[in-house]
Amino acid sequence: MNKDDLPDRWKDKIIDWLAYENISNQMGPDVITFPAEGVQLKFADGSCLEFRYSVMIIANEFDELCIIANSCGYHIFSLSAVERYE
């Protein structure tokens, strides 16, 4: 996925997150620090996902979370489906 594929409901949320992190959305992804430990998700059925060099933004108002990964784009998951995240 690229930024043009991102659902409209997430565009303002990510701009708000960038502002909170003091990152200009005009700077591009090179200025975001992607932690090596990344993000781990566990689902109710026992499935797991791990994204290294990524950040997670939680949007309770959408019942979703978004993973922004350094090299593999944006990924949106239902919060209701995720049992645990780190």
C-alpha positions as CSV (number, residue, x, y, z in Angstrom):
1,M,0.0,0.0,0.0
2,N,1.1,3.5,-0.5
3,K,-0.4,6.8,0.9
4,D,-2.8,7.0,-2.0
5,D,-4.3,3.7,-1.0
6,L,-4.9,4.8,2.6
7,P,-8.6,5.1,3.5
8,D,-9.6,8.7,3.9
9,R,-10.5,8.2,7.6
10,W,-6.9,7.5,8.3
11,K,-5.3,10.4,6.5
12,D,-6.1,13.0,9.2
13,K,-5.3,10.6,11.9
14,I,-1.8,10.0,10.5
15,I,-1.3,13.8,10.0
16,D,-2.3,14.3,13.7
17,W,0.2,11.6,14.7
18,L,3.0,13.2,12.7
19,A,2.3,16.5,14.3
20,Y,2.2,14.9,17.8
21,E,5.6,13.3,17.0
22,N,6.8,16.7,15.7
23,I,7.3,15.4,12.2
24,S,6.2,17.4,9.2
25,N,4.1,15.3,6.8
26,Q,6.1,17.1,4.0
27,M,9.3,15.5,5.1
28,G,8.6,11.9,4.0
29,P,9.1,8.6,5.7
30,D,12.9,9.0,6.0
31,V,12.5,11.2,9.1
32,I,10.4,8.7,11.1
33,T,12.4,6.6,13.5
34,F,11.2,3.0,13.1
35,P,12.2,1.0,16.2
36,A,14.0,-2.3,15.4
37,E,11.7,-4.1,17.9
38,G,8.7,-3.0,15.9
39,V,5.2,-4.2,16.6
40,Q,3.8,-7.6,17.5
41,L,0.1,-8.5,17.1
42,K,-1.7,-11.6,18.4
43,F,-5.1,-12.5,17.3
44,A,-7.9,-14.5,19.1
45,D,-7.3,-17.5,16.8
46,G,-3.7,-17.8,17.9
47,S,-2.3,-16.2,14.7
48,C,0.6,-13.7,15.2
49,L,2.2,-11.0,13.1
50,E,5.5,-9.2,13.7
51,F,6.5,-6.0,11.9
52,R,10.1,-4.9,12.5
53,Y,11.0,-1.3,12.0
54,S,7.5,-0.1,12.3
55,V,5.2,2.1,14.4
56,M,1.6,1.6,15.5
57,I,-1.2,4.1,15.7
58,I,-4.4,3.2,17.5
59,A,-7.7,4.7,16.5
60,N,-10.3,3.7,19.0
61,E,-12.8,5.8,17.2
62,F,-12.5,3.5,14.1
63,D,-12.0,0.4,16.2
64,E,-8.8,0.0,14.2
65,L,-5.0,0.1,14.5
66,C,-2.6,1.0,11.7
67,I,0.9,-0.3,11.4
68,I,3.3,1.9,9.4
69,A,6.3,-0.2,8.4
70,N,9.5,1.1,7.1
71,S,9.6,-1.0,4.0
72,C,6.2,-2.6,3.5
73,G,3.7,0.2,3.7
74,Y,0.5,0.6,5.8
75,H,-1.5,-2.2,7.3
76,I,-4.9,-1.6,9.1
77,F,-6.4,-4.1,11.5
78,S,-9.6,-4.3,13.4
79,L,-9.0,-3.7,17.1
80,S,-11.8,-6.1,17.9
81,A,-9.8,-8.9,16.2
82,V,-6.5,-8.2,17.9
83,E,-6.2,-9.9,21.3
84,R,-2.9,-8.3,22.2
85,Y,-0.4,-5.8,20.8
86,E,3.0,-4.7,21.8
